[in-house]
Amino acid sequence: MIKVVYSARYQIDIGLHVFPTEKYRLVAEQLKIGTIEPEPATWDQLALVHTPEYLEKLRTGRMETADLAQLELPWSEQVVDGFRVMVGGTILAARLAAQNQTQRSPSSPRKTNLASFANSAFNVVCHIGGGLHHAFPNHGEGFCPFNDVAVAVRVLQREGVARHAIVDLDVHHGNGTAFIFESAPDVFTFSMHQQHNYPMWKPKGSLDIGLPDGTHDATYLAALERALPEVLAHRPDCIFYLAGADPYEDDQLGGLRLTKDGLRKRDRMVIQTARTAGIPLVITLAGGYARRVQDTVEIHAATIDEAIRAITASRE
């Protein structure tokens, strides 16, 4: 059975806000499957990515007005604790997905010949949360106080899993993630996003595809199909997939025009790529702000359903 990480503590009171933190609970309720409760990320783990000065602000609540305006969230102990648990969820999902990879030597990179993975055990772990890709080392942005995927990558690297790829298919460019890993040859950052959307400054990642407003299913999927071989060419030991629901045609913060069927095909393409290559896959949900929260929930649930189908097929 597939492993799914989730905590009820992800539903955080942030007041009247476009970010529906109740979506995590609603996804878990819709899936009706067992989940694994994570522990909060430790401050030492967070310090693998974030600066001591920024973490001290979050810990003590000494956030300035400009800090909160950039973060676009209020500060409270519940907010900080909830997002620390969410980072812990991505760390746990990554450890579960890559548990067999820790036995590999970091100096023995994965081969690029996919045939060599024919008997590999495909492993995918889903996190009903995460994908906080706008957080930088010294500040938070765009509803993201911490960068959970970046922290999880650094934790795994300390535990012997050396090479990583991040496939970021949120509608918004993963600016914090790209900045954090811009000088890291062992981490491949791929973001495919709406070009004329937040954030204004888009640091250069390993592969960036900025799509025009109104891009629909066929164009989007064709671009993704062309890009994924370049991700595999990096020879990652683990892939992190940010499966944003916000490329959806009725998302409040997005301007792409993907249908629910197109988004499911997107998920299937990424998951099957990892499965064919025998590379552990960590799925985080990232953004989703549809006018009807139920649309966002259905899109996220479909992502996990595709992962369930893939892992079931790999074990038949």
C-alpha positions, 0 to 999 in steps of 0.5 A, spaced: 500 500 500 502 507 498 505 511 504 501 517 505 504 523 510 499 528 513 497 531 519 491 535 521 495 540 524 496 543 517 489 546 517 492 553 520 488 559 522 490 564 518 484 568 517 480 570 511 485 568 506 485 566 499 490 560 501 485 554 503 489 551 509 482 546 510 484 543 503 489 538 506 484 535 511 479 535 505 483 531 501 485 526 506 477 525 508 476 524 500 482 519 499 479 515 506 486 511 506 491 511 512 496 516 513 502 517 517 503 523 522 510 527 522 514 530 527 515 537 526 522 539 523 527 541 528 530 548 528 537 544 526 534 541 520 531 548 518 538 551 519 540 547 513 537 552 509 535 558 513 539 563 516 539 563 524 537 571 523 530 569 520 529 563 524 530 567 530 524 572 527 520 566 526 521 563 533 520 569 537 515 573 533 519 579 532 517 579 524 517 586 521 511 589 517 515 588 511 517 581 513 509 579 514 507 583 507 512 579 503 510 572 507 503 574 506 501 570 512 500 573 519 505 570 525 502 566 530 505 560 534 500 556 530 502 558 524 510 557 525 508 550 529 503 548 523 509 549 518 514 546 522 510 540 522 509 540 514 516 541 513 517 535 517 512 531 513 516 532 507 522 530 510 519 524 513 516 522 506 523 523 503 526 518 508 520 513 506 521 514 499 529 514 499 530 509 504 533 504 500 538 509 496 541 511 503 545 504 502 548 507 496 555 510 496 554 518 494 560 517 489 556 512 485 552 516 481 546 512 478 546 510 470 542 513 465 541 507 461 533 506 463 534 498 462 538 498 468 532 499 472 528 494 469 528 490 476 528 496 481 523 497 486 519 503 484 517 507 491 513 513 491 510 517 497 505 522 497 505 528 502 498 531 503 502 538 504 508 541 502 511 544 496 513 551 499 517 553 494 517 561 495 521 561 501 528 563 501 534 562 506 533 569 509 525 570 508 519 567 507 514 569 501 508 567 498 505 563 503 511 560 504 515 561 511 520 555 510 522 551 504 520 544 505 523 541 499 530 544 500 530 542 507 528 535 505 534 535 500 539 537 505 537 532 510 537 526 505 544 529 502 547 528 510 544 521 510 547 519 503 542 520 498 547 525 494 543 527 487 536 530 487 531 533 482 525 537 483 520 537 478 516 544 480 509 544 476 506 549 480 503 555 476 508 559 479 515 559 478 519 556 484 523 562 486 526 560 493 528 553 490 531 556 484 535 561 488 537 556 494 540 551 489 543 555 484 550 553 485 548 546 487 551 541 481 547 535 485 540 538 485 537 539 478 531 544 479 526 544 473 520 549 474 514 549 468 510 555 470 506 561 467 511 566 465 507 573 467 505 571 474 508 571 481 513 572 482 516 578 478 523 576 480 525 569 477 532 566 479 535 562 474 534 554 475 537 548 472 531 548 467 525 553 466 519 553 462 515 560 462 508 558 459 504 564 456 497 566 459 492 561 457 496 555 455 492 549 455 492 541 456 496 539 449 501 545 449 502 544 456 503 536 456 507 536 450 512 541 453 513 537 459 514 531 455 520 534 452 523 536 458 522 530 463 528 527 459 533 532 461 531 531 468 533 524 468 539 526 464 541 529 471 541 522 474 537 523 480 537 518 486 530 521 488 525 526 485 521 531 488 514 533 485 511 539 486 504 537 483 500 544 484 493 544 483 493 552 480 495 551 473 487 549 473 483 553 468 478 556 474 484 558 479 484 564 482 491 566 482 493 562 476 492 564 468 493 557 465 487 553 462 489 546 464 483 542 465 482 536 471 483 531 465 489 535 463 492 535 470 491 528 471 495 526 465 500 531 467 501 527 474 501 520 470 506 523 466 511 525 471 509 519 476 510 514 470 517 517 468 520 516 475 517 509 475 520 507 468 527 509 471 526 506 478 527 513 481 524 514 488 519 519 488 516 524 493 510 528 491 508 534 495 501 538 493 504 545 493 499 551 491 491 550 489 486 556 489 480 554 485 474 558 486 471 552 489 475 549 494 472 542 492 475 543 485 482 544 488 481 538 493 479 533 487 485 535 483 490 534 489 486 527 490 487 525 483 494 526 483 495 521 489 490 516 486 495 516 480 500 515 485 496 509 488 495 506 481 502 506 479 505 503 485 499 498 484 501 496 477 509 496 479 507 490 484 503 486 480 
